[in-house]
Amino acid sequence: MTSDSTETVFEIRYRPNAKVLDHRGEWAEALAGHMYLPQWSIINNRFDVFAEDRTQHIFVSHRNAGMVCLDSPTSNFFGEKAQRFFRQLVKFRDFGDPLHVERIGVRHKLASPFDGTFDELVNRFHTRYVGLSSALIKAFEDANLVDIGAPLNFRDARGHFNTMAGPMLEAQFKGFFTKDEGLPEVGVFADVDYFVNPSTLLSSSDIVSTTTKLIAEAQRRAETIRGLILG
């Protein structure tokens, strides 16, 4: 059986800063060295720094910046990498610290294999996660439930988070993940999108603190969804 697959993204949107465009080459080279990511490119109003196998990818433009990581080896790997990246970024002349931040978002996607059939997982999902009412089941008693999914949106003390979960086949997973190999033949998909919209000046320390908390919470919520379904 394949192991879990993850894809985590954090993005910071800030008030547009045209000065970023003047430093794209300089900053791309500096971040490539600082993050031990050998590849970089400049496209229009942004630059990208990434690993040769594309498992790590940094992007910076005049209005947003962030990082993508595939299959983080440990629970704190992505948070530490994101901190290292952003702490270096704000040191660059003309980037800005404090920064007028419009949005901080973290999205964590999880594909977890299931040792059974898709039909069995569909049944497990509706009994353990969404809890279809007896009235609904009775209304469609002459039909078989063949697929199911649940978008559930929440708010907590840290911010808003939108979730999507459901059973998937390998072909479906490929539509939601950057990679197309090593995904489960049958498994649970959990997608947690955490975000805050401060629309105010924030210090780099506040941004890092908020981002780190959202990363940890997005991962935890996705694990909770998986645990509820797979047990």
Backbone as numpy.savetxt, mean C-alpha at the origin, in Angstrom:
# Nx Ny Nz CAx CAy CAz Cx Cy Cz
2.66 -24.86 -1.54 1.82 -23.66 -1.54 2.69 -22.42 -1.54
2.28 -21.40 -2.27 3.02 -20.14 -2.28 2.88 -19.43 -0.94
3.81 -18.53 -0.66 3.75 -17.73 0.56 2.94 -16.47 0.30
2.72 -15.68 1.36 2.00 -14.42 1.22 2.75 -13.48 0.27
2.01 -12.70 -0.47 2.57 -11.63 -1.29 2.04 -10.31 -0.77
2.91 -9.30 -0.72 2.48 -7.98 -0.27 2.97 -6.90 -1.23
2.25 -5.80 -1.24 2.66 -4.62 -1.99 2.24 -3.40 -1.17
3.20 -2.59 -0.79 2.94 -1.45 0.10 3.40 -0.16 -0.56
2.58 0.86 -0.47 2.89 2.16 -1.06 2.63 3.25 -0.03
3.54 4.21 0.07 3.18 5.43 0.79 3.39 6.61 -0.14
2.52 7.61 0.01 2.60 8.80 -0.83 2.30 10.02 0.00
3.07 11.06 -0.22 2.84 12.37 0.40 2.56 13.37 -0.71
1.43 14.03 -0.62 1.09 15.08 -1.58 1.26 16.42 -0.88
1.96 17.32 -1.55 2.25 18.61 -0.95 1.97 19.74 -1.93
1.99 20.95 -1.43 1.76 22.11 -2.29 2.83 22.12 -3.39
2.44 22.30 -4.66 3.41 22.23 -5.76 4.63 23.12 -5.55
5.80 22.55 -5.85 7.08 23.24 -5.66 7.89 23.10 -6.94
7.91 24.15 -7.75 8.60 24.11 -9.04 10.11 23.93 -8.90
10.67 24.28 -7.74 12.12 24.16 -7.56 12.59 22.71 -7.63
11.69 21.78 -7.33 12.05 20.36 -7.42 12.56 20.03 -8.82
11.96 20.65 -9.84 12.33 20.35 -11.22 13.77 20.74 -11.53
14.31 21.71 -10.82 15.69 22.16 -11.07 16.72 21.19 -10.53
16.31 20.28 -9.67 17.27 19.41 -8.97 17.06 17.93 -9.27
16.29 17.60 -10.28 15.91 16.20 -10.50 17.12 15.28 -10.66
18.06 15.65 -11.50 19.22 14.80 -11.71 20.09 14.67 -10.48
20.35 15.80 -9.83 21.18 15.81 -8.62 20.56 14.97 -7.52
19.25 15.16 -7.28 18.58 14.44 -6.20 18.42 12.95 -6.53
18.18 12.64 -7.80 18.05 11.24 -8.19 19.34 10.47 -7.91
20.47 11.05 -8.27 21.76 10.40 -8.02 22.02 10.26 -6.52
21.70 11.31 -5.77 21.96 11.29 -4.32 21.09 10.24 -3.64
19.81 10.16 -4.01 18.92 9.18 -3.38 19.26 7.76 -3.80
19.71 7.59 -5.04 20.11 6.25 -5.49 21.25 5.72 -4.62
22.21 6.58 -4.31 23.30 6.17 -3.45 22.88 5.97 -2.01
22.06 6.89 -1.51 21.64 6.83 -0.11 20.77 5.60 0.17
19.95 5.21 -0.80 19.01 4.10 -0.59 19.53 2.78 -1.14
20.74 2.80 -1.70 21.33 1.59 -2.30 20.43 1.01 -3.39
19.87 1.91 -4.19 19.04 1.53 -5.33 19.74 2.05 -6.58
20.26 1.15 -7.43 21.19 1.56 -8.47 20.58 2.22 -9.70
19.28 2.10 -9.91 18.67 2.60 -11.13 17.91 3.90 -10.87
17.97 4.82 -11.84 17.16 6.02 -11.73 16.80 6.53 -13.11
15.71 7.28 -13.18 15.27 7.87 -14.45 14.54 9.16 -14.19
14.50 10.02 -15.20 13.79 11.29 -15.11 12.74 11.32 -16.21
11.49 11.54 -15.82 10.38 11.58 -16.76 9.53 12.81 -16.48
9.49 13.71 -17.40 8.66 14.92 -17.30 8.91 15.65 -15.97
7.90 15.70 -15.10 7.99 16.49 -13.87 8.38 15.67 -12.65
9.00 14.49 -12.85 9.35 13.64 -11.72 10.63 12.87 -12.02
11.17 12.29 -10.95 12.25 11.33 -11.13 11.96 10.10 -10.29
12.51 8.97 -10.72 12.28 7.68 -10.08 13.62 7.02 -9.77
13.69 6.36 -8.63 14.87 5.61 -8.21 14.38 4.22 -7.83
15.06 3.16 -8.33 14.50 1.84 -8.10 15.56 0.76 -8.14
15.19 -0.39 -7.57 16.05 -1.57 -7.60 15.99 -2.20 -8.98
17.01 -2.97 -9.31 17.04 -3.62 -10.62 15.86 -4.56 -10.82
15.44 -5.22 -9.74 14.30 -6.14 -9.86 12.96 -5.46 -9.59
12.99 -4.15 -9.41 11.78 -3.33 -9.21 11.01 -3.66 -7.93
11.64 -4.34 -6.98 10.96 -4.62 -5.73 10.89 -3.39 -4.82
11.74 -2.40 -5.06 11.69 -1.13 -4.35 11.72 -0.01 -5.38
10.90 1.01 -5.16 10.74 2.07 -6.15 10.39 3.37 -5.44
11.19 4.39 -5.66 10.98 5.72 -5.07 10.59 6.68 -6.19
9.67 7.59 -5.90 9.30 8.61 -6.89 9.18 9.97 -6.21
9.60 11.00 -6.93 9.53 12.38 -6.42 9.13 13.29 -7.57
8.11 14.11 -7.35 7.72 15.10 -8.35 7.55 16.45 -7.67
7.09 17.44 -8.44 6.91 18.78 -7.88 5.71 18.87 -6.95
4.89 17.78 -6.90 3.70 17.85 -6.04 3.47 16.60 -5.19
4.28 15.55 -5.39 4.13 14.37 -4.52 5.43 13.57 -4.49
5.53 12.71 -3.50 6.69 11.83 -3.35 6.26 10.60 -2.60
6.98 9.50 -2.82 6.60 8.29 -2.12 7.49 7.12 -2.45
7.07 5.94 -1.99 7.85 4.73 -2.16 6.93 3.53 -2.28
7.36 2.56 -3.09 6.64 1.30 -3.28 7.58 0.17 -2.93
7.06 -0.85 -2.26 7.88 -2.02 -1.92 7.07 -3.28 -2.12
7.64 -4.25 -2.83 7.00 -5.54 -3.04 7.60 -6.57 -2.10
6.73 -7.35 -1.47 7.15 -8.48 -0.63 8.20 -8.10 0.40
7.84 -7.17 1.28 8.74 -6.78 2.37 9.11 -8.01 3.19
10.40 -8.22 3.48 10.82 -9.43 4.18 10.42 -9.46 5.66
10.22 -8.29 6.28 9.82 -8.23 7.68 8.74 -7.16 7.83
8.06 -7.16 8.97 6.96 -6.21 9.18 7.44 -4.77 9.28
8.68 -4.56 9.73 9.16 -3.18 9.88 10.08 -2.74 8.74
10.30 -3.59 7.76 11.21 -3.28 6.65 10.77 -2.03 5.89
9.51 -2.01 5.48 9.04 -0.89 4.67 9.04 0.41 5.45
8.60 0.36 6.72 8.59 1.58 7.53 9.97 2.18 7.69
10.97 1.34 7.89 12.34 1.82 8.04 12.88 2.40 6.74
12.58 1.75 5.62 13.01 2.26 4.32 12.35 3.59 3.99
11.06 3.70 4.29 10.33 4.93 4.02 10.89 6.09 4.84
11.20 5.82 6.11 11.81 6.85 6.95 13.15 7.29 6.39
13.99 6.35 6.03 15.32 6.67 5.51 15.22 7.54 4.25
14.29 7.19 3.37 14.08 7.96 2.14 13.63 9.38 2.44
12.58 9.52 3.25 12.01 10.85 3.43 12.93 11.76 4.26
13.62 11.21 5.23 14.53 12.04 6.03 15.64 12.61 5.16
16.06 11.86 4.15 17.08 12.37 3.24 16.48 13.40 2.28
15.28 13.14 1.80 14.64 14.04 0.85 14.49 15.45 1.41
14.06 15.57 2.66 13.82 16.89 3.23 15.13 17.63 3.53
16.26 16.93 3.47 17.55 17.60 3.67 18.00 18.36 2.42
17.43 18.03 1.28 17.83 18.68 0.05 17.39 20.15 0.04
18.30 20.98 -0.37 18.00 22.41 -0.48 16.84 22.61 -1.45
15.92 23.44 -1.08 14.75 23.82 -1.88 13.59 22.83 -1.81
13.74 21.72 -1.09 12.59 20.82 -1.01 11.55 21.36 -0.03
12.01 21.70 1.19 11.08 22.29 2.15 10.92 21.50 3.44
11.14 22.18 4.55 10.91 21.62 5.88 10.78 22.80 6.84
9.56 23.11 7.34 8.32 22.32 7.22 7.77 22.34 5.80
6.78 21.45 5.58 6.21 21.24 4.26 4.69 21.37 4.37
4.10 22.07 3.40 2.64 22.17 3.39 2.07 20.89 2.79
1.55 20.02 3.66 1.11 18.68 3.25 -0.40 18.66 3.03
-0.80 18.17 1.88 -2.22 18.05 1.58 -2.76 16.67 1.95
-1.92 15.64 1.75 -2.39 14.29 2.03 -1.21 13.38 2.33
-1.38 12.48 3.30 -0.44 11.39 3.55 -1.24 10.11 3.46
-0.80 9.21 2.60 -1.54 7.98 2.41 -0.64 6.76 2.38
-1.15 5.65 2.88 -0.44 4.37 2.84 -1.44 3.31 2.37
-1.02 2.53 1.38 -1.88 1.45 0.88 -1.11 0.14 0.98
-1.71 -0.84 1.64 -1.07 -2.14 1.82 -1.97 -3.22 1.26
-1.44 -3.99 0.31 -2.19 -5.08 -0.30 -1.55 -6.42 0.07
-2.41 -7.38 0.37 -1.95 -8.70 0.83 -2.68 -9.78 0.05
-1.92 -10.75 -0.44 -2.48 -11.95 -1.07 -2.02 -13.15 -0.26
-2.96 -13.84 0.35 -2.62 -14.95 1.24 -3.24 -16.24 0.71
-2.43 -17.28 0.49 -2.94 -18.51 -0.12 -3.91 -19.26 0.78
-4.84 -19.97 0.14 -5.84 -20.79 0.84 -5.70 -22.21 0.35
-5.62 -23.15 1.28 -5.45 -24.56 0.96 -6.83 -25.20 0.79
-7.46 -24.88 -0.31 -8.80 -25.39 -0.58 -9.28 -24.85 -1.91
-10.53 -25.09 -2.24 -11.08 -24.63 -3.51 -11.60 -23.20 -3.39
-11.81 -22.58 -4.54 -12.36 -21.23 -4.55 -13.75 -21.21 -3.95
-14.57 -22.22 -4.28 -15.94 -22.28 -3.73 -15.91 -22.38 -2.21
-14.96 -23.14 -1.68 -14.84 -23.26 -0.23 -14.46 -21.93 0.40
-13.60 -21.19 -0.28 -13.17 -19.89 0.25 -14.31 -18.87 0.18
-15.10 -18.92 -0.89 -16.27 -18.04 -0.99 -17.20 -18.29 0.19
-17.45 -19.54 0.50 -18.33 -19.88 1.62 -17.74 -19.42 2.95
-16.44 -19.61 3.11 -15.79 -19.18 4.34 -15.84 -17.66 4.48
-15.68 -16.95 3.38 -15.70 -15.48 3.42 -17.06 -14.96 3.88
-18.12 -15.53 3.34 -19.44 -14.99 3.71 -19.87 -15.43 5.10
-19.34 -16.53 5.61 -19.72 -16.94 6.97 -18.84 -16.29 8.04
-17.58 -16.03 7.70 -16.66 -15.51 8.71 -16.42 -14.01 8.64
-16.69 -13.41 7.48 -16.31 -11.99 7.33 -17.49 -11.06 7.11
-18.30 -11.29 6.09 -19.39 -10.35 5.83 -20.71 -10.78 6.48
-20.86 -12.06 6.79 -22.05 -12.51 7.49 -23.35 -12.21 6.76
-23.56 -12.83 5.61 -24.80 -12.62 4.86 -26.01 -12.96 5.73
-27.00 -12.10 5.67 -28.19 -12.30 6.52 -28.99 -13.51 6.05
-29.74 -14.08 6.98 -30.59 -15.23 6.65 -31.65 -14.83 5.63
-32.10 -13.58 5.70 -33.11 -13.11 4.74 -32.54 -13.08 3.33
-31.29 -12.65 3.20 -30.64 -12.61 1.89 -30.43 -14.02 1.35
-29.95 -14.89 2.20 -29.72 -16.27 1.78 -31.03 -16.92 1.34
-32.11 -16.67 2.08 -33.41 -17.24 1.74 -33.93 -16.67 0.43
-33.70 -15.37 0.21 -34.20 -14.72 -1.01 -33.56 -15.31 -2.26
-32.32 -15.83 -2.12 -31.63 -16.40 -3.27 -31.35 -17.89 -3.06
-32.28 -18.55 -2.38 -32.05 -19.95 -2.04 -32.03 -20.87 -3.26
-32.54 -20.38 -4.38 -32.54 -21.19 -5.59 -31.30 -20.95 -6.46
-30.30 -20.23 -5.91 -29.09 -19.92 -6.66 -27.87 -20.21 -5.80
-26.74 -20.44 -6.45 -25.48 -20.71 -5.76 -24.60 -19.46 -5.77
-24.07 -19.09 -4.61 -23.14 -17.97 -4.51 -21.79 -18.39 -5.11
-21.36 -17.70 -6.17 -20.13 -18.11 -6.87 -18.97 -17.14 -6.65
-19.24 -15.94 -6.15 -18.15 -14.99 -5.88 -18.67 -13.96 -4.89
-17.74 -13.29 -4.21 -18.14 -12.33 -3.19 -16.96 -11.40 -2.89
-17.25 -10.18 -2.48 -16.23 -9.23 -2.08 -16.87 -8.19 -1.20
-16.06 -7.47 -0.43 -16.63 -6.52 0.52 -15.76 -5.27 0.65
-16.24 -4.12 0.13 -15.58 -2.84 0.43 -16.17 -2.27 1.72
-15.33 -2.08 2.73 -15.77 -1.51 4.01 -14.85 -0.35 4.35
-15.43 0.81 4.62 -14.65 2.01 4.91 -14.85 2.44 6.36
-13.74 2.87 7.00 -13.75 3.18 8.42 -13.02 4.49 8.71
-13.17 4.94 9.94 -12.39 6.06 10.46 -12.01 5.72 11.89
-10.73 5.98 12.25 -10.29 5.78 13.62 -9.49 6.99 14.08
-8.79 6.86 15.20 -8.06 7.99 15.76 -6.90 8.44 14.87
-6.42 7.57 13.99 -5.27 7.90 13.14 -5.67 8.51 11.81
-6.89 8.23 11.35 -7.33 8.75 10.07 -8.44 7.91 9.49
-8.63 8.02 8.19 -9.61 7.21 7.47 -8.90 6.00 6.87
-9.61 4.88 6.81 -9.05 3.77 6.05 -10.15 3.01 5.34
-9.91 2.79 4.05 -10.83 2.07 3.19 -10.29 0.67 2.97
-11.15 -0.32 3.05 -10.72 -1.69 2.89 -11.49 -2.38 1.77
-10.82 -3.30 1.12 -11.46 -4.19 0.15 -10.92 -5.59 0.42
-11.79 -6.57 0.44 -11.36 -7.94 0.70 -12.25 -8.90 -0.06
-11.68 -10.07 -0.35 -12.47 -11.10 -1.01 -11.61 -12.26 -1.45
-12.23 -13.38 -1.80 -11.50 -14.51 -2.35 -11.10 -14.21 -3.79
-9.94 -14.70 -4.21 -9.48 -14.47 -5.58 -8.76 -15.69 -6.13
-8.77 -15.78 -7.46 -7.96 -16.73 -8.19 -6.71 -16.02 -8.70
-5.74 -16.80 -9.11 -4.45 -16.23 -9.53 -4.62 -15.16 -10.61
-5.46 -15.39 -11.58 -5.66 -14.42 -12.66 -6.21 -13.10 -12.13
-7.06 -13.17 -11.11 -7.60 -11.95 -10.51 -6.53 -11.20 -9.73
-5.70 -11.92 -8.99 -4.63 -11.27 -8.24 -3.73 -10.45 -9.16
-3.49 -10.96 -10.36 -2.58 -10.27 -11.29 -3.09 -8.89 -11.69
-4.37 -8.67 -11.54 -4.93 -7.36 -11.84 -4.74 -6.34 -10.73
-4.28 -6.80 -9.56 -4.15 -5.92 -8.41 -2.71 -5.76 -7.92
-1.80 -6.61 -8.42 -0.41 -6.56 -7.98 0.51 -6.25 -9.16
1.62 -5.58 -8.85 2.59 -5.24 -9.88 3.24 -6.49 -10.44
3.57 -7.43 -9.59 4.19 -8.66 -10.06 3.14 -9.60 -10.61
3.55 -10.54 -11.45 2.60 -11.50 -11.99 3.04 -12.95 -11.77
4.05 -13.15 -10.90 4.49 -14.49 -10.57 4.48 -14.65 -9.05
4.32 -15.91 -8.59 4.36 -16.18 -7.16 3.10 -15.82 -6.41
2.01 -15.56 -7.14 0.73 -15.24 -6.50 -0.07 -16.53 -6.27
-0.94 -16.55 -5.27 -1.68 -17.78 -4.95 -2.60 -18.22 -6.09
-2.76 -19.52 -6.23 -3.76 -20.04 -7.17 -5.16 -19.74 -6.66
-5.33 -19.86 -5.35 -6.57 -19.48 -4.66 -6.15 -18.80 -3.36
-6.75 -17.66 -3.05 -6.34 -16.99 -1.82 -7.22 -15.82 -1.44
-6.90 -15.25 -0.31 -7.62 -14.08 0.21 -6.88 -12.82 -0.20
-7.63 -11.86 -0.71 -7.09 -10.54 -1.04 -7.56 -9.56 0.02
-6.62 -8.82 0.59 -6.94 -7.76 1.56 -6.22 -6.49 1.13
-6.94 -5.40 1.04 -6.41 -4.13 0.57 -6.84 -3.06 1.57
-5.86 -2.41 2.21 -6.16 -1.38 3.21 -5.50 -0.08 2.78
-6.30 0.97 2.63 -5.82 2.28 2.19 -6.07 3.29 3.32
-4.98 3.65 4.03 -5.06 4.59 5.16 -4.65 5.98 4.68
-5.35 7.03 5.15 -4.96 8.37 4.72 -5.44 9.44 5.70
-4.70 10.56 5.68 -5.08 11.76 6.41 -4.91 12.93 5.45
-5.68 13.98 5.68 -5.63 15.17 4.83 -5.39 16.41 5.70
-4.14 16.61 6.14 -3.89 17.70 7.08 -4.04 19.10 6.47
-3.65 19.29 5.20 -3.73 20.59 4.53 -3.15 21.70 5.38
-1.95 21.47 5.89 -1.29 22.46 6.72 0.22 22.22 6.71
0.98 23.15 7.30 2.42 22.98 7.42 2.74 21.91 8.46
3.59 20.97 8.09 4.03 19.93 9.01 5.55 19.83 8.97
6.15 19.60 10.12 7.59 19.37 10.16 7.90 17.99 9.61
9.14 17.78 9.20 9.52 16.47 8.68 9.35 15.39 9.75
9.59 15.74 11.02 9.42 14.77 12.10 7.96 14.34 12.23
7.04 15.30 12.11 5.61 14.97 12.18 5.19 14.11 11.00
5.72 14.41 9.83 5.38 13.63 8.63 5.87 12.19 8.78
7.12 12.04 9.22 7.69 10.70 9.41 6.90 9.92 10.45
6.56 10.58 11.55 5.81 9.92 12.62 4.45 9.44 12.13
3.74 10.31 11.42 2.42 9.96 10.90 2.52 8.81 9.90
3.48 8.92 8.98 3.66 7.89 7.95 3.97 6.54 8.58
4.86 6.52 9.55 5.25 5.27 10.21 4.05 4.61 10.88
3.23 5.41 11.55 2.04 4.87 12.21 1.04 4.31 11.19
0.84 5.01 10.08 -0.10 4.55 9.07 0.37 3.26 8.41
1.68 3.14 8.18 2.22 1.90 7.62 1.94 0.73 8.54
2.25 0.90 9.82 2.04 -0.17 10.79 0.56 -0.54 10.90
-0.31 0.47 10.89 -1.74 0.19 11.02 -2.31 -0.46 9.77
-1.87 -0.03 8.60 -2.36 -0.65 7.36 -1.98 -2.12 7.32
-0.75 -2.42 7.72 -0.32 -3.82 7.75 -1.14 -4.61 8.78
-1.36 -4.03 9.94 -2.09 -4.72 10.99 -3.53 -4.98 10.58
-4.17 -4.01 9.95 -5.56 -4.19 9.54 -5.67 -5.29 8.47
-4.72 -5.32 7.54 -4.75 -6.36 6.52 -4.57 -7.75 7.14
-3.67 -7.84 8.12 -3.48 -9.11 8.82 -4.74 -9.51 9.58
-5.44 -8.53 10.13 -6.69 -8.82 10.84 -7.73 -9.40 9.89
-7.83 -8.80 8.70 -8.79 -9.31 7.71 -8.45 -10.75 7.35
-7.18 -11.01 7.08 -6.77 -12.37 6.74 -7.10 -13.34 7.88
-6.80 -12.93 9.11 -7.05 -13.80 10.26 -8.52 -14.12 10.44
-9.39 -13.14 10.18 -10.82 -13.37 10.32 -11.32 -14.41 9.32
-10.73 -14.38 8.13 -11.21 -15.28 7.07 -10.54 -16.65 7.15
-9.23 -16.65 7.33 -8.51 -17.93 7.30 -8.38 -18.57 8.68
-8.50 -17.75 9.73 -8.44 -18.29 11.09 -7.07 -18.70 11.54
